[in-house]
Amino acid sequence: MGMETETLRWFQLVADGVTVTEVSQTETVSQPAVSRALARLERDVGAPLLRREGRVLRLTHAGATFKQHVDAVLHHLDDGLAAVQQILDPETGTVTIAFQPSLGTWLVPDLVSSFRALHPQVRLDLRTKTDETVPEVGAGSVVDVELSTLRPPPGPEHPRWRSLVAEPLRLLVGPRHRLADADAVALEEVADEPFVMIRHTSLLRRHCEQLCTEAGFSPDIAFVADDLPTLRGYVAAGLGVAVAPTLWGGSVAAPVSGLHVLGLTDRGATRDVGLSWAPRRRMLPAAELFREHALDRARAEALPRPVNRG
């Protein structure tokens, strides 16, 4: 079966909504040549892959099934071509990095700036996670590595995960709170108070609820915040107490007037921040450089350290 890569790419484009005319213009070939190539592909496959609806081509059921495999084949082919290019010049690749929003103020800037100082020609594609409870790395994902507190379950089919640093969690209280002058408290001391929690798609929400359960109570959630800056603002306004990462040069971020940050004596009041990657997806040289850079900085204890509370 003599399917040409060029024809598969044209089929992929048409299946994704690009017209035959647009394909011919982009690829600088005649429109009849594209149509003949697609017809020849259907003969090779042995089933209709596209059907016309007015002026638009739509996938048939067979076409939709076939396209899933075409996408995978072309993805692997492009990875292979990129791998060869990076072997010839490993300093010119691209690394796609997904990360939790709360790590974007201290960990990501540190790793990116220190990595670029060593490898200035490597391009970094940074992507903020919207749902922290779902891993971004996987066999079919474009993400190379992920910075997250989500520890995957063990097993060869799951992403690999290595701890980089343990980040303490603190209790945030407002300006006139009865515990505002305390240095450290147990979470049970605020069991009867309203809580400000982060949204459900945040791993911090899951961790905070688990800490409350272990302290013997279910939190009364008065307000839900989409991000840490909003959460801090709600607490500073006296709308409730909250549990959040400690001050890592900004993970709780710049001081907010009236906000008090207290230590937590509860066991488990930390979160492990780690790096994960897919074992079944070949990591290209540039991505390997970044992974080893992050692990090396963790081993050398060169990552940002907590600053004093206040």
C-alpha positions in Angstrom: 0.0 0.0 0.0 1.8 3.1 -1.2 0.3 5.9 0.9 2.3 9.1 0.6 3.0 11.2 3.7 2.0 14.3 1.7 -1.4 12.8 0.9 -2.0 11.9 4.6 -1.2 15.5 5.6 -3.7 16.8 3.0 -6.3 14.4 4.3 -5.6 15.5 7.9 -6.1 19.2 6.9 -9.3 18.5 5.0 -10.6 16.4 7.9 -9.9 19.4 10.3 -12.0 21.7 8.2 -9.6 23.1 5.6 -11.1 23.2 2.1 -9.4 21.5 -0.8 -9.0 25.0 -2.4 -7.1 26.2 0.7 -5.0 23.1 0.8 -4.0 23.6 -2.9 -3.1 27.2 -2.3 -1.1 26.5 0.9 0.7 23.5 -0.7 1.1 25.2 -4.1 -0.4 22.4 -6.0 -3.5 22.3 -8.2 -6.9 21.6 -6.7 -7.5 18.6 -9.0 -4.1 17.1 -7.8 -5.3 17.3 -4.2 -8.7 15.8 -5.1 -7.1 12.9 -7.0 -4.7 12.2 -4.1 -7.6 12.0 -1.7 -9.5 9.7 -4.0 -6.5 7.5 -4.4 -6.2 7.4 -0.6 -9.8 6.2 -0.3 -9.1 3.4 -2.8 -6.0 2.4 -0.9 -8.0 2.3 2.4 -11.0 0.5 0.8 -13.7 2.8 2.1 -15.1 6.3 1.6 -13.3 8.7 4.0 -15.0 12.0 3.1 -18.5 13.0 2.0 -19.6 16.3 0.6 -22.1 18.5 2.4 -22.7 21.4 0.1 -19.3 23.0 -0.5 -17.7 21.3 2.6 -16.2 17.9 3.0 -17.1 16.0 6.1 -15.6 12.8 7.6 -17.5 9.5 7.2 -17.5 7.1 10.1 -14.6 5.2 8.5 -12.8 8.5 7.9 -13.1 9.6 11.6 -11.7 6.2 12.6 -8.9 6.4 10.1 -8.0 10.0 11.1 -7.2 9.0 14.7 -4.5 6.7 13.4 -3.3 9.2 10.8 -2.9 11.8 13.6 -0.9 9.3 15.7 1.3 8.3 12.7 2.1 11.9 11.7 2.7 12.9 15.3 5.3 10.1 15.7 6.8 10.9 12.3 7.2 14.6 13.2 8.7 13.6 16.6 11.1 11.4 14.7 12.1 14.2 12.3 12.5 16.6 15.3 14.6 14.0 17.1 17.0 13.7 14.2 17.2 17.5 14.0 17.9 17.8 17.7 20.6 15.1 17.5 22.2 17.2 14.9 21.7 20.3 17.0 20.3 19.5 20.5 20.2 23.2 21.5 17.5 24.2 19.0 14.5 22.1 20.2 11.3 23.0 21.9 10.1 21.9 25.3 6.4 22.1 26.1 5.9 22.5 29.9 2.5 22.4 31.7 2.3 23.7 35.3 -0.2 24.5 38.0 -1.0 28.3 38.3 0.3 28.5 41.9 3.7 27.4 40.7 3.9 30.2 38.2 5.2 32.8 40.6 8.2 31.1 42.0 9.1 27.6 40.6 8.5 28.2 36.9 10.4 31.5 36.7 13.4 29.9 38.5 13.6 26.9 36.3 13.0 28.8 33.1 15.5 31.5 33.8 18.2 29.2 35.0 17.6 26.8 32.1 17.7 29.6 29.5 21.0 30.8 30.9 22.5 27.5 30.0 20.5 26.7 26.8 19.5 30.1 25.3 18.5 28.6 21.9 16.0 26.1 23.3 12.4 27.3 23.0 10.1 26.8 26.0 6.3 26.6 25.4 4.7 27.3 28.8 1.1 26.2 29.4 -0.9 26.9 32.5 -3.1 24.0 33.6 -6.9 24.7 33.9 -7.8 21.5 35.6 -5.1 20.5 38.0 -6.7 17.1 38.8 -6.0 15.8 35.3 -2.4 15.0 34.1 -1.3 16.8 31.0 1.5 14.4 30.1 0.7 11.2 28.3 1.6 9.0 25.2 -0.5 11.2 22.9 0.1 14.5 24.5 2.2 17.3 23.1 3.3 18.2 26.7 6.8 17.0 27.5 7.0 17.6 31.2 4.6 18.8 33.9 5.2 20.7 37.1 2.5 19.7 39.5 1.5 18.5 43.0 -0.4 15.7 41.3 1.4 12.4 42.1 0.4 9.8 39.6 -0.3 6.2 40.8 2.5 3.7 40.3 2.5 1.5 37.2 4.2 1.4 33.8 1.1 3.0 32.1 1.2 6.1 34.4 3.4 9.1 34.1 6.7 9.1 36.0 6.9 11.6 38.9 9.9 12.9 40.8 9.6 15.2 43.8 11.4 18.5 43.5 10.6 20.2 46.8 8.1 20.1 49.7 6.1 23.4 50.0 4.7 24.2 53.5 1.0 25.2 53.7 -0.1 28.0 56.1 -3.3 29.3 57.6 -4.4 32.7 56.4 -6.5 34.9 58.7 -7.9 38.4 58.4 -6.8 41.6 60.2 -9.0 41.4 63.3 -8.9 37.6 63.7 -8.5 36.3 67.2 -5.4 34.3 66.2 -3.8 37.1 64.1 -0.9 37.4 66.5 -0.2 33.6 66.8 2.9 32.1 65.3 1.5 28.6 64.6 -1.8 26.9 65.3 -3.6 23.6 64.7 -6.3 23.6 62.1 -8.8 22.4 64.6 -8.7 25.8 66.2 -10.6 27.3 63.3 -13.0 24.3 62.8 -16.1 26.4 63.5 -15.2 29.3 61.3 -16.1 30.0 57.6 -13.5 29.0 55.1 -12.5 30.5 51.7 -11.6 27.6 49.4 -10.0 27.5 45.9 -12.1 26.0 43.0 -12.8 22.3 42.7 -10.4 21.8 39.8 -7.5 22.8 42.1 -5.4 20.2 43.8 -5.0 22.6 46.7 -8.8 22.3 47.3 -8.5 18.6 47.6 -5.5 18.9 49.9 -7.2 21.4 52.2 -10.3 19.3 52.5 -8.2 16.3 53.4 -6.4 18.3 56.1 -9.7 19.4 57.6 -11.0 15.8 57.6 -7.8 14.6 59.4 -8.3 17.4 61.9 -11.8 16.0 62.7 -14.1 18.4 60.9 -15.8 19.3 57.6 -15.1 22.9 56.6 -17.9 25.4 56.3 -17.1 26.8 52.8 -18.4 30.4 52.7 -16.6 31.6 49.5 -14.9 30.0 46.5 -12.0 31.7 44.8 -10.6 30.9 41.3 -7.0 31.7 42.2 -4.7 32.5 45.1 -4.7 36.3 44.7 -8.5 36.3 45.0 -8.4 33.9 47.9 -5.9 36.2 49.7 -8.2 39.2 49.1 -11.2 37.4 50.5 -9.4 36.5 53.7 -7.9 40.0 54.1 -11.5 41.3 53.8 -12.5 39.1 56.8 -14.7 36.8 54.7 -13.1 33.6 56.2 -9.9 31.8 56.9 -8.0 29.7 54.3 -5.1 27.3 53.8 -2.6 28.2 51.2 1.1 27.7 50.2 3.6 29.5 52.2 5.6 32.5 50.9 8.1 31.2 48.4 9.1 34.6 47.1 5.5 34.9 45.8 3.5 31.7 45.8 1.1 33.3 48.2 2.5 36.4 46.5 3.0 40.0 47.5 1.9 41.0 51.0 -1.8 42.0 51.3 -2.8 44.6 53.8 -4.4 43.0 56.9 -3.5 39.4 55.9 -1.8 37.3 58.5 0.1 34.1 57.6 0.3 31.5 60.4 2.2 28.3 60.6 0.2 25.0 60.8 1.2 22.3 63.3 -0.9 19.7 61.6 0.9 16.7 60.2 0.7 16.8 56.4 0.5 20.5 56.1 2.9 20.5 53.2 2.5 19.7 49.5 5.0 17.9 47.4 5.8 19.7 44.2 7.2 17.4 41.5 8.1 16.9 37.8 6.3 14.3 35.7 6.7 12.9 32.2 5.2 10.1 30.1 7.4 6.9 30.0 5.8 5.7 26.7 6.3 9.0 24.9 9.9 9.4 23.6 11.4 12.5 25.1 13.4 14.5 22.7 16.9 15.8 23.6 15.8 19.4 24.5 13.1 18.0 26.8 15.6 15.7 28.4 17.9 18.7 29.0 15.1 20.5 30.8 14.0 17.5 32.9 17.6 16.8 34.0 18.1 20.5 34.7 15.0 20.6 37.1 16.1 17.4 38.8 19.7 18.7 39.2 18.5 21.9 40.8 16.3 20.0 43.2 19.2 17.7 44.2 21.5 20.7 44.7 18.8 22.4 46.8 19.1 25.4 44.4 15.3 25.9 44.0 13.8 28.9 45.8 13.5 28.4 49.6 10.7 29.7 51.9 11.0 33.2 53.2 9.8 34.4 56.6 6.1 34.6 57.2 4.5 37.9 57.7 
